């Protein structure tokens, strides 16, 4: 119960974290109701799992288009968020509309 209460209020800048060795981000921000920080500069080259990464993070609506060609296993990644394109990302929609690459 304590973890859920803490994640509900989590909204700290973490864009400078070294994520180069992370393999799995599954459900990491799930339920973080107020979290809406930029993460597009994170190194996700090693990541193989992002399922429900931001599920029900209701305030989240960041541009993660730089991830679109590297992200894998991202089923329902943005479901329950404030993203204009919530749910499972596509080639041109990764929370927001992405420019053609």
C-alpha angles and dihedrals in degrees: 000000000000093000092051092051091049095047091049090065099035112128108143128141107256101157092118096057116124103241096163093115098042115118103176130036095167110153093345095140097025109142095008090141099187100031113123108146128142113259102161092113093060115117105240098166093119097042116117100168132051101146110154090349092155100018111154092359084138099191096045115117107141127149107252096165091127086067097052096096095043104039117102135180091019100151112163089355095155103026111139095018132116091250114132086227104039126176124037115004122240131198092274102028120061102158086307132034109281125212115248111269 
